[in-house]
Amino acid sequence: MSFSQALEVVIGLVFIYYVLGSIVSLVTQWINEAFETRARSLEKHLMRIVGDKQVGDFVKLPQIESLRPIRYKNMFSFITSATEPKKVEKIPVSTLVDSYFDFVGLTATKEVNADGLKELINILPDSETKGAVIKWIDQGVTNIEDLRKRTTTYFTGVMEQASATFKSNARSFVIVLSIFLTILLGTDSIQLVRTLWTNAGVRALAVAQAEMAVQQEGADVELEDLVQQLSDLNIVRVGWWQTELPPAGSDAMQWAGFVLLKVLGLGLTVAAVSQGSSFWYDLLKKLVSPSKGGGGGGDTGESKG
């Protein structure tokens, strides 16, 4: 076994995973932006802060309105450059605390008694934050700065949970899309390894494309470019009809072995692609340019979203 040959096979396989992962990342990003999944995750947690009936008024506060991202109105707006503000996706904790104190009328208050604080808080609809503040007041916390500190700690946890919710949703998109893409292409990792091992021309082309990808330093790529890279390799094709089936006359054991290896190969591809393009880009960079290893390339669905 030649070490250089084995290394070329690994580079080729990692490059294919990187390209497939990049396709999944791009599609995940489109889905997240189209359905505003990050904003929806944040909105659910804002409901915990001010209640579901008040969240609409809360996000209309000027300091929060200013955080709305500007994006294309729809998928065709890049032609006319038509943009519009979308739902808020991120709120710094300090801004969130200030906004909440403005919302409940505590901003200008320096020191009030427990009854006065409860009167201000009780006008709000029920929410987790309302319950927490009332509990702090019952414990004797009536100094506004002490309340602000506790609220800051509390909101930090809520925002971390909102971020974790979005990442979980994005991760689900990545896994589902990885399964879909793998099944669509019939991309069997075991078959890919066999082809790369036995076909020197394909190995050379895969290594050349991998080196080019690393030289681009993770620059943004278009979906069409990624598809073209796969097409140029001529070993990743759309359609199950191009699967290499057992020869005619094969017995049941041969077919069972074929199915088992096919399922295993597809499963390996799904597991690999769902790791995200940045994982495979970093590994590809270390394999192609060991002295320049490290650094980030493409993004996963969770980060791009």
Short mmCIF file of the C-alpha atoms (twelve columns), coordinates in Angstrom:
data_MODEL
# 
_entry.id   MODEL 
# 
loop_
_atom_site.group_PDB 
_atom_site.id 
_atom_site.type_symbol 
_atom_site.label_atom_id 
_atom_site.label_alt_id 
_atom_site.label_comp_id 
_atom_site.label_asym_id 
_atom_site.label_seq_id 
_atom_site.Cartn_x 
_atom_site.Cartn_y 
_atom_site.Cartn_z 
_atom_site.pdbx_PDB_model_num 
ATOM 1   C CA . MET A 1   0.000   0.000   0.000   1 
ATOM 2   C CA . SER A 2   1.355   3.401   -1.000  1 
ATOM 3   C CA . PHE A 3   1.148   6.085   1.674   1 
ATOM 4   C CA . SER A 4   0.855   8.831   -0.932  1 
ATOM 5   C CA . GLN A 5   -1.966  6.953   -2.632  1 
ATOM 6   C CA . ALA A 6   -3.796  6.524   0.674   1 
ATOM 7   C CA . LEU A 7   -3.312  10.221  1.467   1 
ATOM 8   C CA . GLU A 8   -4.741  11.209  -1.915  1 
ATOM 9   C CA . VAL A 9   -7.782  9.007   -1.251  1 
ATOM 10  C CA . VAL A 10  -8.316  10.692  2.112   1 
ATOM 11  C CA . ILE A 11  -7.922  14.159  0.581   1 
ATOM 12  C CA . GLY A 12  -10.371 13.282  -2.185  1 
ATOM 13  C CA . LEU A 13  -12.919 11.932  0.269   1 
ATOM 14  C CA . VAL A 14  -12.568 14.921  2.605   1 
ATOM 15  C CA . PHE A 15  -12.944 17.275  -0.359  1 
ATOM 16  C CA . ILE A 16  -16.201 15.596  -1.392  1 
ATOM 17  C CA . TYR A 17  -17.500 15.844  2.174   1 
ATOM 18  C CA . TYR A 18  -16.493 19.525  2.212   1 
ATOM 19  C CA . VAL A 19  -18.377 20.263  -1.023  1 
ATOM 20  C CA . LEU A 20  -21.483 18.346  0.067   1 
ATOM 21  C CA . GLY A 21  -21.319 20.020  3.472   1 
ATOM 22  C CA . SER A 22  -21.060 23.430  1.796   1 
ATOM 23  C CA . ILE A 23  -24.182 22.704  -0.259  1 
ATOM 24  C CA . VAL A 24  -26.039 21.719  2.906   1 
ATOM 25  C CA . SER A 25  -24.769 24.850  4.676   1 
ATOM 26  C CA . LEU A 26  -25.934 27.138  1.889   1 
ATOM 27  C CA . VAL A 27  -29.388 25.569  1.732   1 
ATOM 28  C CA . THR A 28  -29.660 25.686  5.543   1 
ATOM 29  C CA . GLN A 29  -28.764 29.369  5.478   1 
ATOM 30  C CA . TRP A 30  -31.463 30.032  2.865   1 
ATOM 31  C CA . ILE A 31  -34.044 28.176  4.952   1 
ATOM 32  C CA . ASN A 32  -33.073 30.013  8.135   1 
ATOM 33  C CA . GLU A 33  -33.295 33.393  6.416   1 
ATOM 34  C CA . ALA A 34  -36.512 32.612  4.546   1 
ATOM 35  C CA . PHE A 35  -38.334 31.355  7.639   1 
ATOM 36  C CA . GLU A 36  -36.502 33.664  10.083  1 
ATOM 37  C CA . THR A 37  -35.814 30.736  12.378  1 
ATOM 38  C CA . ARG A 38  -33.310 32.631  14.519  1 
ATOM 39  C CA . ALA A 39  -35.832 35.451  15.060  1 
ATOM 40  C CA . ARG A 40  -38.599 32.983  15.873  1 
ATOM 41  C CA . SER A 41  -36.390 31.251  18.431  1 
ATOM 42  C CA . LEU A 42  -35.639 34.615  20.034  1 
ATOM 43  C CA . GLU A 43  -39.310 35.598  20.017  1 
ATOM 44  C CA . LYS A 44  -40.285 32.462  21.948  1 
ATOM 45  C CA . HIS A 45  -37.846 33.387  24.690  1 
ATOM 46  C CA . LEU A 46  -38.908 37.039  24.701  1 
ATOM 47  C CA . MET A 47  -42.392 35.751  25.498  1 
ATOM 48  C CA . ARG A 48  -40.926 34.325  28.678  1 
ATOM 49  C CA . ILE A 49  -39.658 37.809  29.546  1 
ATOM 50  C CA . VAL A 50  -42.715 39.995  28.867  1 
ATOM 51  C CA . GLY A 51  -45.517 37.527  28.116  1 
ATOM 52  C CA . ASP A 52  -46.922 36.461  24.771  1 
ATOM 53  C CA . LYS A 53  -49.426 39.330  24.647  1 
ATOM 54  C CA . GLN A 54  -46.831 42.053  25.191  1 
ATOM 55  C CA . VAL A 55  -43.944 40.790  23.060  1 
ATOM 56  C CA . GLY A 56  -45.211 42.702  20.009  1 
ATOM 57  C CA . ASP A 57  -45.087 46.018  21.874  1 
ATOM 58  C CA . PHE A 58  -41.774 45.125  23.496  1 
ATOM 59  C CA . VAL A 59  -39.899 44.583  20.226  1 
ATOM 60  C CA . LYS A 60  -41.215 47.947  18.978  1 
ATOM 61  C CA . LEU A 61  -39.104 49.817  21.518  1 
ATOM 62  C CA . PRO A 62  -36.657 52.046  19.561  1 
ATOM 63  C CA . GLN A 63  -33.502 50.377  20.891  1 
ATOM 64  C CA . ILE A 64  -34.795 46.969  19.780  1 
ATOM 65  C CA . GLU A 65  -36.287 48.154  16.479  1 
ATOM 66  C CA . SER A 66  -32.836 49.425  15.515  1 
ATOM 67  C CA . LEU A 67  -31.484 45.858  15.745  1 
ATOM 68  C CA . ARG A 68  -33.693 44.494  12.967  1 
ATOM 69  C CA . PRO A 69  -31.478 43.132  10.143  1 
ATOM 70  C CA . ILE A 70  -31.932 44.455  6.615   1 
ATOM 71  C CA . ARG A 71  -32.348 41.740  3.970   1 
ATOM 72  C CA . TYR A 72  -33.928 41.167  0.571   1 
ATOM 73  C CA . LYS A 73  -37.725 41.145  0.632   1 
ATOM 74  C CA . ASN A 74  -37.880 37.789  -1.145  1 
ATOM 75  C CA . MET A 75  -35.763 35.390  -3.184  1 
ATOM 76  C CA . PHE A 76  -36.149 37.506  -6.333  1 
ATOM 77  C CA . SER A 77  -35.366 40.874  -4.729  1 
ATOM 78  C CA . PHE A 78  -31.677 40.673  -5.602  1 
ATOM 79  C CA . ILE A 79  -32.733 41.751  -9.106  1 
ATOM 80  C CA . THR A 80  -34.283 45.022  -7.900  1 
ATOM 81  C CA . SER A 81  -32.213 45.341  -4.701  1 
ATOM 82  C CA . ALA A 82  -35.470 45.661  -2.760  1 
ATOM 83  C CA . THR A 83  -34.785 45.243  0.960   1 
ATOM 84  C CA . GLU A 84  -36.745 45.480  4.173   1 
ATOM 85  C CA . PRO A 85  -36.089 45.120  7.907   1 
ATOM 86  C CA . LYS A 86  -36.727 41.618  9.199   1 
ATOM 87  C CA . LYS A 87  -37.495 40.387  12.698  1 
ATOM 88  C CA . VAL A 88  -34.896 40.964  15.402  1 
ATOM 89  C CA . GLU A 89  -32.504 38.022  15.649  1 
ATOM 90  C CA . LYS A 90  -30.124 39.073  18.422  1 
ATOM 91  C CA . ILE A 91  -30.376 41.441  21.368  1 
ATOM 92  C CA . PRO A 92  -27.349 42.232  23.549  1 
ATOM 93  C CA . VAL A 93  -28.123 41.461  27.186  1 
ATOM 94  C CA . SER A 94  -27.402 45.034  28.290  1 
ATOM 95  C CA . THR A 95  -29.865 46.350  25.695  1 
ATOM 96  C CA . LEU A 96  -32.425 43.753  26.739  1 
ATOM 97  C CA . VAL A 97  -32.153 44.751  30.403  1 
ATOM 98  C CA . ASP A 98  -32.448 48.462  29.605  1 
ATOM 99  C CA . SER A 99  -35.440 47.757  27.367  1 
ATOM 100 C CA . TYR A 100 -37.170 45.719  30.047  1 
ATOM 101 C CA . PHE A 101 -36.649 48.410  32.679  1 
ATOM 102 C CA . ASP A 102 -38.019 50.991  30.227  1 
ATOM 103 C CA . PHE A 103 -40.965 48.739  29.469  1 
ATOM 104 C CA . VAL A 104 -41.984 48.265  33.125  1 
ATOM 105 C CA . GLY A 105 -41.243 51.877  34.121  1 
ATOM 106 C CA . LEU A 106 -38.233 51.220  36.355  1 
ATOM 107 C CA . THR A 107 -35.627 53.179  34.402  1 
ATOM 108 C CA . ALA A 108 -36.098 56.506  36.220  1 
ATOM 109 C CA . THR A 109 -36.708 54.872  39.572  1 
ATOM 110 C CA . LYS A 110 -33.887 54.899  42.111  1 
ATOM 111 C CA . GLU A 111 -35.413 53.493  45.264  1 
ATOM 112 C CA . VAL A 112 -38.970 52.457  46.065  1 
ATOM 113 C CA . ASN A 113 -40.522 50.191  48.641  1 
ATOM 114 C CA . ALA A 114 -41.579 46.636  47.940  1 
ATOM 115 C CA . ASP A 115 -45.215 47.545  47.476  1 
ATOM 116 C CA . GLY A 116 -44.351 50.232  44.934  1 
ATOM 117 C CA . LEU A 117 -42.214 47.831  42.926  1 
ATOM 118 C CA . LYS A 118 -44.882 45.163  42.975  1 
ATOM 119 C CA . GLU A 119 -47.440 47.674  41.794  1 
ATOM 120 C CA . LEU A 120 -45.274 48.494  38.777  1 
ATOM 121 C CA . ILE A 121 -44.587 44.839  37.990  1 
ATOM 122 C CA . ASN A 122 -48.158 43.623  38.516  1 
ATOM 123 C CA . ILE A 123 -49.518 45.706  35.638  1 
ATOM 124 C CA . LEU A 124 -47.660 43.405  33.248  1 
ATOM 125 C CA . PRO A 125 -49.137 40.155  31.925  1 
ATOM 126 C CA . ASP A 126 -47.895 36.992  33.589  1 
ATOM 127 C CA . SER A 127 -44.428 35.899  32.499  1 
ATOM 128 C CA . GLU A 128 -41.435 34.082  33.923  1 
ATOM 129 C CA . THR A 129 -39.580 37.352  34.451  1 
ATOM 130 C CA . LYS A 130 -42.513 38.910  36.269  1 
ATOM 131 C CA . GLY A 131 -42.579 35.941  38.646  1 
ATOM 132 C CA . ALA A 132 -38.815 36.138  39.176  1 
ATOM 133 C CA . VAL A 133 -38.866 39.883  39.939  1 
ATOM 134 C CA . ILE A 134 -41.741 39.501  42.395  1 
ATOM 135 C CA . LYS A 135 -39.846 36.695  44.101  1 
ATOM 136 C CA . TRP A 136 -36.736 38.890  44.409  1 
ATOM 137 C CA . ILE A 137 -38.833 41.701  45.865  1 
ATOM 138 C CA . ASP A 138 -40.364 39.283  48.396  1 
ATOM 139 C CA . GLN A 139 -36.810 38.339  49.364  1 
ATOM 140 C CA . GLY A 140 -36.108 41.972  50.192  1 
ATOM 141 C CA . VAL A 141 -34.413 43.152  46.983  1 
ATOM 142 C CA . THR A 142 -35.813 46.649  46.485  1 
ATOM 143 C CA . ASN A 143 -32.706 48.489  45.353  1 
ATOM 144 C CA . ILE A 144 -32.989 49.116  41.603  1 
ATOM 145 C CA . GLU A 145 -29.323 48.425  40.916  1 
ATOM 146 C CA . ASP A 146 -29.552 45.094  42.729  1 
ATOM 147 C CA . LEU A 147 -32.620 44.239  40.656  1 
ATOM 148 C CA . ARG A 148 -30.744 45.224  37.503  1 
ATOM 149 C CA . LYS A 149 -27.831 42.938  38.381  1 
ATOM 150 C CA . ARG A 150 -30.130 39.988  39.020  1 
ATOM 151 C CA . THR A 151 -32.096 40.719  35.859  1 
ATOM 152 C CA . THR A 152 -28.870 40.873  33.838  1 
ATOM 153 C CA . THR A 153 -27.805 37.449  35.097  1 
ATOM 154 C CA . TYR A 154 -31.268 36.067  34.407  1 
ATOM 155 C CA . PHE A 155 -31.492 37.506  30.886  1 
ATOM 156 C CA . THR A 156 -27.984 36.222  30.086  1 
ATOM 157 C CA . GLY A 157 -29.254 32.717  30.727  1 
ATOM 158 C CA . VAL A 158 -32.425 33.300  28.694  1 
ATOM 159 C CA . MET A 159 -30.418 34.584  25.691  1 
ATOM 160 C CA . GLU A 160 -28.071 31.598  25.914  1 
ATOM 161 C CA . GLN A 161 -31.110 29.337  25.839  1 
ATOM 162 C CA . ALA A 162 -32.480 31.231  22.823  1 
ATOM 163 C CA . SER A 163 -29.161 30.715  21.038  1 
ATOM 164 C CA . ALA A 164 -29.149 27.025  21.945  1 
ATOM 165 C CA . THR A 165 -32.718 26.676  20.629  1 
ATOM 166 C CA . PHE A 166 -31.731 28.175  17.288  1 
ATOM 167 C CA . LYS A 167 -28.615 26.007  17.031  1 
ATOM 168 C CA . SER A 168 -30.705 22.901  17.727  1 
ATOM 169 C CA . ASN A 169 -33.165 23.869  14.996  1 
ATOM 170 C CA . ALA A 170 -30.344 24.609  12.560  1 
ATOM 171 C CA . ARG A 171 -28.672 21.312  13.449  1 
ATOM 172 C CA . SER A 172 -31.911 19.482  12.661  1 
ATOM 173 C CA . PHE A 173 -32.041 21.189  9.255   1 
ATOM 174 C CA . VAL A 174 -28.439 20.154  8.579   1 
ATOM 175 C CA . ILE A 175 -29.078 16.502  9.462   1 
ATOM 176 C CA . VAL A 176 -32.301 16.304  7.431   1 
ATOM 177 C CA . LEU A 177 -30.691 17.992  4.422   1 
ATOM 178 C CA . SER A 178 -27.638 15.729  4.718   1 
ATOM 179 C CA . ILE A 179 -29.902 12.684  4.574   1 
ATOM 180 C CA . PHE A 180 -31.847 14.127  1.636   1 
ATOM 181 C CA . LEU A 181 -28.731 15.064  -0.358  1 
ATOM 182 C CA . THR A 182 -27.042 11.737  0.309   1 
ATOM 183 C CA . ILE A 183 -30.110 9.789   -0.803  1 
ATOM 184 C CA . LEU A 184 -30.614 12.046  -3.830  1 
ATOM 185 C CA . LEU A 185 -27.054 11.508  -5.011  1 
ATOM 186 C CA . GLY A 186 -26.733 7.968   -3.716  1 
ATOM 187 C CA . THR A 187 -23.356 9.047   -2.337  1 
ATOM 188 C CA . ASP A 188 -21.877 5.894   -0.841  1 
ATOM 189 C CA . SER A 189 -18.654 6.565   1.070   1 
ATOM 190 C CA . ILE A 190 -17.455 2.982   0.658   1 
ATOM 191 C CA . GLN A 191 -17.914 3.172   -3.119  1 
ATOM 192 C CA . LEU A 192 -16.209 6.577   -3.193  1 
ATOM 193 C CA . VAL A 193 -13.163 5.145   -1.428  1 
ATOM 194 C CA . ARG A 194 -13.026 2.234   -3.876  1 
ATOM 195 C CA . THR A 195 -13.238 4.554   -6.879  1 
ATOM 196 C CA . LEU A 196 -10.634 6.957   -5.538  1 
ATOM 197 C CA . TRP A 197 -8.312  4.062   -4.705  1 
ATOM 198 C CA . THR A 198 -8.510  2.408   -8.112  1 
ATOM 199 C CA . ASN A 199 -8.732  5.497   -10.341 1 
ATOM 200 C CA . ALA A 200 -5.538  7.568   -10.353 1 
ATOM 201 C CA . GLY A 201 -7.066  10.193  -12.655 1 
ATOM 202 C CA . VAL A 202 -9.976  10.860  -10.303 1 
ATOM 203 C CA . ARG A 203 -7.596  11.017  -7.335  1 
ATOM 204 C CA . ALA A 204 -5.406  13.569  -9.085  1 
ATOM 205 C CA . LEU A 205 -8.402  15.709  -10.036 1 
ATOM 206 C CA . ALA A 206 -9.832  15.537  -6.511  1 
ATOM 207 C CA . VAL A 207 -6.494  16.574  -4.986  1 
ATOM 208 C CA . ALA A 208 -6.153  19.436  -7.493  1 
ATOM 209 C CA . GLN A 209 -9.642  20.705  -6.650  1 
ATOM 210 C CA . ALA A 210 -8.922  20.336  -2.932  1 
ATOM 211 C CA . GLU A 211 -5.754  22.437  -3.290  1 
ATOM 212 C CA . MET A 212 -7.728  25.079  -5.179  1 
ATOM 213 C CA . ALA A 213 -10.374 25.179  -2.463  1 
ATOM 214 C CA . VAL A 214 -7.707  25.681  0.208   1 
ATOM 215 C CA . GLN A 215 -6.035  28.444  -1.811  1 
ATOM 216 C CA . GLN A 216 -9.339  30.319  -1.849  1 
ATOM 217 C CA . GLU A 217 -9.044  30.551  1.961   1 
ATOM 218 C CA . GLY A 218 -12.672 29.629  2.515   1 
ATOM 219 C CA . ALA A 219 -14.007 32.351  0.215   1 
ATOM 220 C CA . ASP A 220 -17.742 32.370  -0.331  1 
ATOM 221 C CA . VAL A 221 -18.780 30.076  -3.158  1 
ATOM 222 C CA . GLU A 222 -21.967 29.814  -5.158  1 
ATOM 223 C CA . LEU A 223 -24.138 26.700  -5.223  1 
ATOM 224 C CA . GLU A 224 -23.542 26.368  -8.964  1 
ATOM 225 C CA . ASP A 225 -19.767 26.270  -8.395  1 
ATOM 226 C CA . LEU A 226 -20.099 23.521  -5.796  1 
ATOM 227 C CA . VAL A 227 -22.299 21.416  -8.073  1 
ATOM 228 C CA . GLN A 228 -19.828 21.938  -10.911 1 
ATOM 229 C CA . GLN A 229 -16.968 20.732  -8.719  1 
ATOM 230 C CA . LEU A 230 -18.841 17.508  -8.018  1 
ATOM 231 C CA . SER A 231 -19.729 17.146  -11.681 1 
ATOM 232 C CA . ASP A 232 -16.100 17.554  -12.728 1 
ATOM 233 C CA . LEU A 233 -15.095 14.651  -10.490 1 
ATOM 234 C CA . ASN A 234 -17.609 12.454  -12.342 1 
ATOM 235 C CA . ILE A 235 -17.984 10.093  -9.373  1 
ATOM 236 C CA . VAL A 236 -20.807 11.867  -7.533  1 
ATOM 237 C CA . ARG A 237 -23.897 11.759  -9.708  1 
ATOM 238 C CA . VAL A 238 -27.596 12.333  -9.277  1 
ATOM 239 C CA . GLY A 239 -29.635 9.176   -9.604  1 
ATOM 240 C CA . TRP A 240 -29.764 5.741   -8.064  1 
ATOM 241 C CA . TRP A 241 -29.796 4.199   -11.523 1 
ATOM 242 C CA . GLN A 242 -26.044 4.819   -11.671 1 
ATOM 243 C CA . THR A 243 -25.398 2.592   -8.651  1 
ATOM 244 C CA . GLU A 244 -23.094 -0.326  -9.369  1 
ATOM 245 C CA . LEU A 245 -25.307 -3.343  -8.761  1 
ATOM 246 C CA . PRO A 246 -24.144 -6.930  -8.165  1 
ATOM 247 C CA . PRO A 247 -23.584 -8.875  -11.392 1 
ATOM 248 C CA . ALA A 248 -26.446 -10.832 -12.932 1 
ATOM 249 C CA . GLY A 249 -26.992 -14.208 -11.318 1 
ATOM 250 C CA . SER A 250 -25.841 -13.091 -7.862  1 
ATOM 251 C CA . ASP A 251 -27.332 -15.102 -5.012  1 
ATOM 252 C CA . ALA A 252 -29.211 -13.800 -1.970  1 
ATOM 253 C CA . MET A 253 -26.067 -13.576 0.160   1 
ATOM 254 C CA . GLN A 254 -24.346 -11.382 -2.401  1 
ATOM 255 C CA . TRP A 255 -27.371 -9.090  -2.578  1 
ATOM 256 C CA . ALA A 256 -27.615 -8.982  1.217   1 
ATOM 257 C CA . GLY A 257 -23.950 -8.021  1.417   1 
ATOM 258 C CA . PHE A 258 -24.469 -5.366  -1.239  1 
ATOM 259 C CA . VAL A 259 -27.443 -3.843  0.603   1 
ATOM 260 C CA . LEU A 260 -25.616 -3.924  3.937   1 
ATOM 261 C CA . LEU A 261 -22.552 -2.165  2.516   1 
ATOM 262 C CA . LYS A 262 -24.734 0.327   0.658   1 
ATOM 263 C CA . VAL A 263 -26.649 1.271   3.799   1 
ATOM 264 C CA . LEU A 264 -23.383 1.514   5.743   1 
ATOM 265 C CA . GLY A 265 -21.797 3.644   3.019   1 
ATOM 266 C CA . LEU A 266 -24.765 6.010   2.855   1 
ATOM 267 C CA . GLY A 267 -24.880 6.228   6.641   1 
ATOM 268 C CA . LEU A 268 -21.193 7.156   6.748   1 
ATOM 269 C CA . THR A 269 -21.822 9.898   4.193   1 
ATOM 270 C CA . VAL A 270 -24.747 11.337  6.168   1 
ATOM 271 C CA . ALA A 271 -22.704 11.323  9.373   1 
ATOM 272 C CA . ALA A 272 -19.777 12.991  7.596   1 
ATOM 273 C CA . VAL A 273 -21.713 15.659  5.704   1 
ATOM 274 C CA . SER A 274 -23.738 16.622  8.780   1 
ATOM 275 C CA . GLN A 275 -20.499 17.616  10.532  1 
ATOM 276 C CA . GLY A 276 -20.580 20.837  8.513   1 
ATOM 277 C CA . SER A 277 -18.363 22.314  5.833   1 
ATOM 278 C CA . SER A 278 -16.087 24.187  8.279   1 
ATOM 279 C CA . PHE A 279 -15.043 20.911  9.935   1 
ATOM 280 C CA . TRP A 280 -14.027 19.392  6.615   1 
ATOM 281 C CA . TYR A 281 -12.412 22.602  5.360   1 
ATOM 282 C CA . ASP A 282 -10.171 22.775  8.437   1 
ATOM 283 C CA . LEU A 283 -9.178  19.124  8.001   1 
ATOM 284 C CA . LEU A 284 -8.647  19.607  4.264   1 
ATOM 285 C CA . LYS A 285 -6.393  22.578  4.943   1 
ATOM 286 C CA . LYS A 286 -4.275  20.535  7.332   1 
ATOM 287 C CA . LEU A 287 -3.980  17.673  4.830   1 
ATOM 288 C CA . VAL A 288 -3.203  19.820  1.793   1 
ATOM 289 C CA . SER A 289 -1.079  22.475  3.537   1 
ATOM 290 C CA . PRO A 290 0.097   21.019  6.867   1 
ATOM 291 C CA . SER A 291 2.328   24.030  7.613   1 
ATOM 292 C CA . LYS A 292 -0.687  26.323  7.228   1 
ATOM 293 C CA . GLY A 293 -3.169  24.172  9.117   1 
ATOM 294 C CA . GLY A 294 -5.831  25.791  11.257  1 
ATOM 295 C CA . GLY A 295 -8.205  28.637  10.542  1 
ATOM 296 C CA . GLY A 296 -11.816 28.427  9.506   1 
ATOM 297 C CA . GLY A 297 -13.410 27.978  6.167   1 
ATOM 298 C CA . GLY A 298 -17.023 27.542  5.316   1 
ATOM 299 C CA . ASP A 299 -19.769 27.666  7.926   1 
ATOM 300 C CA . THR A 300 -22.266 25.168  9.182   1 
ATOM 301 C CA . GLY A 301 -26.122 25.695  8.977   1 
ATOM 302 C CA . GLU A 302 -26.304 26.593  12.817  1 
ATOM 303 C CA . SER A 303 -23.498 29.423  12.282  1 
ATOM 304 C CA . LYS A 304 -24.800 30.747  9.039   1 
ATOM 305 C CA . GLY A 305 -28.206 30.895  10.048  1 
# 
